[in-house]
Amino acid sequence: MAKKLRIQQVKSDIGNIKSQKRTLKALGLRRIRHARVYDDSPALRGMINVVKHLVKVEEVKEGN
């Protein structure tokens, strides 16, 4: 089973460059404390790396 990551926006995108704002939008994050869960992938890790100062990432434990 693939790992899942919970990504939560913890800082505003105001004052950041346009590519970082677009990355947050592509991740589906719209406001502070908004979170989404995604399957882990190299593409997702790259997007997280772009906005790592704006988000909090944690691994989600899946129940059986």
Number of C-alpha atoms within 10 A of each C-alpha: 5 8 12 16 19 17 22 20 24 15 14 14 18 8 7 11 9 10 11 17 18 12 15 20 12 11 19 15 18 15 15 14 14 13 18 13 16 15 13 14 12 8 9 13 12 11 15 20 11 14 19 14 11 17 22 16 15 11 14 14 10 8 4 3
